[in-house]
Amino acid sequence: MKKGKFATYNGAEYEVTTQQGGMVVLKSHEAESLLDGFYRVKQFISTDFFIKEVALDDINRLYTIDTYARYNRELYAVYYDELKKCYRLETDDSLAAHLYDFEEIALDHYRKYVQPHEIELVEHYETLR
């Protein structure tokens, strides 16, 4: 599930970790990125990843991706819960929450855990450059 800022560079898609002063830092989880000038960032507990700083002018496309879940014909904010191995839907729509058995977790904020087969993930792209 993709959320955040991304760029295409040399024909591949990368996550953008920072953008400042005409430069962007690209992040990859693929070791093959080393062949394209990325360098390894060692992690103590989690998996290593690879980063490279490139000029914004060298980026083919810069965009954001936000992913939503379609559940009962409505779109909801969606997050993947690694511990439960399912998706968490969130909304501030009290009527939808009541109709579809969401639990209230704060004033006018509701959530529901669902299995992958119960939803359709919908990616929304917004071009930045």
PyMOL commands that set and color helices and strands:
alter all, ss='L'
color gray80, all
select helices_A, chain A and resi 31-36+56-58+94-99+116-118
alter helices_A, ss='H'
color red, helices_A
select strands_A, chain A and resi 4-9+12-20+23-28+39-41+49-55+61-71+74-81+86-91+103-106+109-114+120-127
alter strands_A, ss='S'
color yellow, strands_A
deselect
rebuild
show_as cartoon
